[in-house]
Amino acid sequence: QMAAPPNLGAPQRLLTVVGLVLIVATTSTAGVPTQLVEPFGAGLDLGVNVDPSNPKGNATYDNVTTLGSGWVRIEYQDSAAAHAPPSPLTLSFYQRVVAEFASKTPAVQVLLILDYQSLQHRPAPTDSNATWASYIDAFASRCSDVASAIKADAFEVWNEPDLPHVGNIPPEHFGPLLQAAYQALKRVAPSATVVMGGLASGDPAFVANVRAAAGGTLPCDAVGVHPYGQRPTPDWPSPTWGFGVLTELLQRYYDVEPKELWITEVGTQDMQAQPDFPNHVFSAVASELAASGVCRHVFWFCWSDGMVSPFGLVDTNGAVKDSYTSFQSFARNQSSITGQ
C-alpha cells in the first residue's frame, strides 16, 4: 500500500460527495457562476463530489451544470440501527436531493455511495465470520431499501475498502459484502450501474483477491479508483511528482479485471499543481483511456474547500478557484480534445 505524502495525497475525511457540457454564457470570477449549460458530445463523463448535508458542500443544480459537470457523487449517510429500516427522514432528504438533479433538463446524474456511513457499526477486520455475515446481511438490506426509494443512476458499494484508516475491509470479507450488495441493488434497480467502492491503495491485487473471495467473478459493473498522488502524464507536474503515472496505474487495474474503471475521486492539495490539475487529468484520460473503454467517468474531489480544504473547486466563501476554471475549460473544449 502506498502512503501519500502530505502535499499530494488523499484527503483525510469522512467522505460525502456530472455527461458533458458546453458553456453558453460567461462566468463570474467573484463567486460561483449560475449560468445554465447545454449537453454536448461524447468523451468523458465528468463528475464532482458534493455533500448535500454540508451547507458549504451543497452544490446546486445550477452550480453543477455551469461547472460543466453531468454527474454528482453523494454519500448516503444514515444512523438507523443495523437491522432496522432506513430513517424515513434521511430517505426523504436524499430523495429530494436526487430528484432536484434528475428532474431538470439537462438532467444531472447521481452516483450514490453506500458505505460505512450508510450502515453504522462496521465490524473490525479481525471480527468473526459470523459477525461479518450479520453485518453483510444488514448492509444488503440497507442497499435494497435505499435503492428502492432513491432513484440514483449508479451506486458505489463502499469507499476505500483497501485503506485501513478509511474503508478498511479485507478482501475475504469485502468479496461477500460486494456480492450481497450487488445482488440486492440489481433486484430493485436493475438498470443502475453498480461500482465497486473506490480503491485508493494503488494495489490492483486487492481487486483479484476480492474476486476470489466472491467466488471467482467480480460482482460489479465497474471498478472505482481514487488515484491520488499519481501525476497525469509522465512529465507533468514534473517527472518525479507523486508515485507514478495515473493512466499507467489505471491500465494495471484494468489488466487485472477488464471492467470499465470509474475515477470516483481525484484531486490534489499541492497548490502549485492544483490550478490546472483537472485539465491535465481529464486530458490524459480522454486521450489514452476513453476510446478503448477503459475509463470514461472522472469525478473531481471536491466541490468546496468547506468539505475538505484545500481540495475544493471553490473556496469556503464560494468563490471560484483556478481549478474550477481548469475543469470548466476542459468541459467546454472536450469535443475538440477527443476528436468527437
C-alpha positions in Angstrom: 0.0 0.0 0.0 1.2 3.5 -0.9 1.2 6.2 1.7 0.6 9.6 0.2 2.9 12.5 1.2 1.2 15.5 2.8 1.2 17.7 -0.3 -0.1 15.1 -2.7 -2.3 12.6 -1.1 -5.9 11.7 -0.5 -7.9 13.9 1.8 -8.3 12.7 5.4 -12.1 12.8 6.0 -15.4 11.1 6.2 -16.4 11.2 2.6 -19.5 12.9 1.3 -20.0 13.7 -2.2 -21.6 15.2 -13.5 -22.4 13.9 -19.4 -20.6 16.6 -20.8 -21.4 20.2 -21.5 -20.8 23.4 -23.5 -21.0 26.7 -21.6 -23.3 29.1 -23.2 -22.6 32.1 -21.1 -19.5 33.7 -19.5 -18.8 33.1 -15.8 -18.2 35.4 -12.9 -14.9 35.5 -11.0 -16.4 36.8 -7.8 -18.4 33.8 -6.6 -20.0 30.8 -8.1 -21.5 31.4 -11.5 -25.0 30.2 -12.2 -25.5 30.3 -16.0 -27.0 27.2 -17.4 -25.0 24.9 -19.8 -26.1 22.6 -22.6 -25.0 19.0 -23.0 -22.7 18.2 -25.8 -20.7 15.5 -27.4 -19.1 12.2 -26.3 -15.9 11.6 -24.5 -15.6 11.8 -20.7 -18.5 11.8 -18.3 -17.3 14.5 -15.8 -18.5 14.5 -12.2 -17.9 16.3 -8.9 -18.2 15.1 -5.3 -20.7 17.2 -3.4 -22.2 17.0 0.1 -25.8 18.0 0.5 -25.7 17.7 4.3 -22.9 20.4 4.4 -24.0 23.9 3.6 -20.6 24.6 2.1 -20.6 21.5 0.0 -24.3 21.6 -1.1 -23.7 22.5 -4.7 -27.0 23.3 -6.6 -28.1 22.1 -10.0 -27.1 25.4 -11.5 -23.7 25.3 -9.8 -23.0 21.8 -11.2 -24.2 22.4 -14.8 -22.4 25.7 -15.0 -19.2 24.0 -14.0 -19.7 21.6 -16.9 -20.5 18.5 -14.9 -23.1 16.0 -15.7 -22.7 13.8 -12.6 -22.5 14.3 -8.9 -21.3 11.8 -6.3 -23.0 11.8 -3.0 -22.6 9.7 0.1 -25.8 8.3 1.7 -25.5 8.8 5.5 -27.9 7.1 7.8 -27.7 6.5 11.6 -30.6 4.0 11.7 -29.8 0.7 13.6 -28.2 -2.1 11.6 -31.2 -4.4 11.2 -33.8 -1.6 11.2 -35.2 0.1 8.1 -33.5 3.3 7.0 -34.5 6.5 8.7 -37.6 7.9 6.9 -36.3 11.5 7.4 -33.0 10.5 5.9 -34.6 8.8 2.9 -36.8 11.8 2.3 -33.8 14.1 2.4 -31.8 12.2 -0.2 -34.9 11.6 -2.4 -35.3 15.4 -2.6 -31.7 15.9 -3.4 -31.6 13.3 -6.2 -34.9 14.5 -7.6 -33.6 18.0 -7.8 -30.7 16.9 -10.0 -32.7 14.5 -12.1 -35.9 16.5 -12.8 -34.4 19.3 -14.8 -33.1 19.5 -18.3 -30.4 18.5 -18.9 -30.6 16.0 -16.0 -27.6 15.7 -13.7 -26.9 12.0 -13.0 -26.2 10.8 -9.5 -23.7 8.3 -8.2 -24.8 7.4 -4.6 -22.3 5.9 -2.3 -23.4 3.2 0.2 -20.7 2.5 2.8 -19.8 2.7 6.5 -21.8 5.9 6.8 -24.9 4.2 5.3 -24.9 1.4 7.9 -23.1 2.1 11.2 -21.1 -0.3 13.4 -18.9 -1.9 10.7 -17.1 -4.9 12.2 -13.3 -4.8 12.8 -11.3 -6.7 10.2 -10.4 -9.4 12.8 -14.0 -10.0 14.0 -15.5 -13.4 13.5 -17.0 -14.6 10.2 -20.4 -14.8 12.0 -20.2 -11.1 13.0 -19.3 -10.2 9.4 -22.1 -12.3 8.0 -24.6 -10.5 10.2 -23.3 -7.1 9.1 -23.2 -8.1 5.4 -26.8 -9.3 5.6 -27.9 -6.0 7.2 -25.9 -4.0 4.6 -27.5 -5.8 1.7 -30.9 -5.0 3.2 -30.0 -1.3 3.6 -28.8 -1.2 0.0 -32.1 -2.7 -1.2 -34.2 -0.3 0.9 -32.2 2.8 -0.3 -32.2 1.8 -3.9 -35.9 1.1 -3.8 -36.6 4.6 -2.5 -33.9 6.7 -4.2 -33.6 6.5 -8.0 -29.9 7.1 -8.4 -28.3 6.3 -11.8 -25.4 4.4 -10.2 -24.5 3.1 -6.8 -20.9 2.8 -5.4 -20.5 0.0 -2.9 -18.2 1.2 -0.2 -15.4 3.8 -0.1 -11.7 2.9 0.0 -12.0 -0.6 1.5 -8.4 -1.1 0.8 -7.2 1.7 3.2 -7.0 0.7 6.9 -7.7 4.3 8.1 -10.8 4.7 5.8 -13.0 1.8 4.5 -10.9 -1.0 6.0 -12.4 -4.3 4.8 -10.0 -7.1 4.0 -10.8 -8.9 0.7 -12.1 -12.1 2.3 -15.0 -10.0 3.8 -15.3 -7.4 1.1 -15.9 -10.1 -1.6 -19.0 -11.4 0.1 -20.2 -7.9 1.0 -19.8 -6.7 -2.6 -21.6 -9.8 -3.9 -24.6 -9.4 -1.5 -24.9 -5.7 -2.2 -24.7 -6.2 -5.9 -27.5 -8.7 -5.9 -29.6 -6.6 -3.6 -29.2 -3.5 -5.8 -29.8 -5.3 -9.1 -33.0 -6.8 -7.7 -34.6 -3.4 -7.1 -32.6 -1.2 -9.6 -31.6 -3.5 -12.5 -30.7 -0.6 -14.8 -28.4 1.2 -12.3 -24.7 0.8 -12.6 -23.0 -0.8 -9.6 -19.5 0.4 -9.0 -17.0 -1.4 -6.7 -16.0 1.1 -4.0 -13.3 3.5 -4.8 -9.9 1.9 -4.4 -7.1 4.1 -3.1 -4.1 2.0 -2.2 -2.8 1.7 -5.7 -2.6 -2.1 -5.4 -4.6 -3.9 -8.2 -4.0 -7.2 -6.4 -6.8 -6.1 -4.0 -9.3 -6.5 -6.9 -8.0 -10.0 -7.7 -8.3 -11.0 -4.0 -11.9 -9.6 -3.8 -12.8 -11.5 -7.0 -11.5 -14.7 -5.5 -13.4 -14.1 -2.2 -16.6 -13.6 -4.2 -16.3 -17.0 -5.9 -14.2 -16.1 -9.0 -16.4 -13.5 -10.6 -16.2 -9.8 -9.6 -19.8 -8.8 -8.7 -20.0 -5.2 -10.1 -20.4 -3.4 -13.4 -17.4 -1.1 -12.9 -14.4 -0.6 -10.6 -14.0 2.7 -8.8 -10.5 4.0 -8.3 -9.0 7.0 -6.4 -5.6 7.7 -8.0 -4.3 10.2 -5.5 -0.7 11.0 -5.8 -0.5 10.0 -9.5 0.8 12.5 -12.0 -1.5 12.9 -15.0 1.4 12.5 -17.5 5.0 11.3 -17.2 6.4 14.8 -17.2 3.6 16.9 -15.5 3.7 18.5 -12.9 7.3 17.1 -13.0 8.9 13.7 -13.9 9.3 13.0 -10.1 6.0 14.2 -8.9 4.0 11.6 -6.9 4.2 7.8 -7.1 3.8 7.3 -10.8 1.6 8.0 -13.8 -2.2 7.9 -13.4 -3.0 6.3 -16.8 -0.5 3.6 -16.2 -1.9 2.8 -12.8 -5.4 2.6 -14.3 -4.2 0.3 -17.0 -2.8 -2.1 -14.4 -6.1 -2.2 -12.6 -7.9 -2.9 -16.0 -5.4 -5.7 -16.8 -6.3 -7.4 -13.5 -10.1 -7.1 -14.1 -11.2 -5.9 -17.5 -14.3 -4.0 -16.4 -14.7 -0.2 -17.0 -12.9 1.9 -14.4 -14.6 4.9 -12.9 -12.3 7.5 -11.2 -14.8 8.4 -8.4 -12.3 10.7 -6.7 -9.3 12.6 -8.0 -7.7 15.8 -6.8 -4.7 17.3 -5.1 -3.8 19.6 -2.2 -0.5 20.5 -4.0 -1.4 24.2 -4.5 1.3 24.6 -7.2 -0.2 21.8 -9.3 -3.9 22.2 -8.4 -4.8 25.2 -10.6 -4.6 23.2 -13.8 -4.8 19.7 -12.4 -8.3 18.9 -13.6 -7.5 19.8 -17.2 -4.4 17.6 -17.2 -6.1 14.7 -15.6 -9.2 14.8 -17.9 -7.0 15.3 -21.0 -4.8 12.3 -20.1 -7.8 10.0 -19.5 -9.6 11.2 -22.6 -6.6 10.8 -24.9 -5.3 7.5 -23.5 -8.2 5.5 -21.9 -11.6 6.8 -23.0 -11.7 5.5 -26.6 -10.8 2.0 -25.6 -13.5 1.9 -22.9 -11.0 1.6 -20.0 -12.2 4.8 -18.3 -14.8 7.4 -19.2 -16.1 8.6 -15.9 -14.0 11.0 -13.8 -15.2 12.7 -10.6 -13.3 15.6 -9.1 -12.9 15.7 -5.3 -14.4 18.0 -4.3 -16.8 20.9 -4.9 -15.8 23.1 -2.0 -13.0 23.8 0.5 -15.8 23.8 3.0 -15.9 20.0 2.5 -12.2 19.2 2.7 -9.7 22.0 2.4 -7.9 22.8 0.1 -9.3 20.2 -2.4 -12.3 22.3 -3.5 -13.1 23.9 -6.8 -14.5 26.8 -4.8 -13.2 28.3 -1.6 -15.0 28.4 1.7 -16.8 31.6 0.7 -18.0 30.1 -2.6 -15.5 32.0 -4.8 -14.2 30.0 -7.8 -10.6 28.9 -7.7 -8.3 28.3 -10.7 -9.1 24.6 -10.6 -12.7 25.4 -11.2 -11.7 27.3 -14.4 -9.5 24.3 -15.4 -12.4 21.9 -15.0 -14.8 24.2 -16.8 -12.4 24.9 -19.7 -12.0 21.2 -20.4 -15.7 20.6 -20.4 -16.1 23.5 -23.0 -13.4 22.2 -25.2 -13.9 18.4 -24.8 -15.2 17.7 -28.3 -12.0 19.1 -29.9 -9.8 17.3 -27.5 -11.3 13.9 -28.1 -12.0 14.5 -31.8 -15.7 13.7 -31.4 
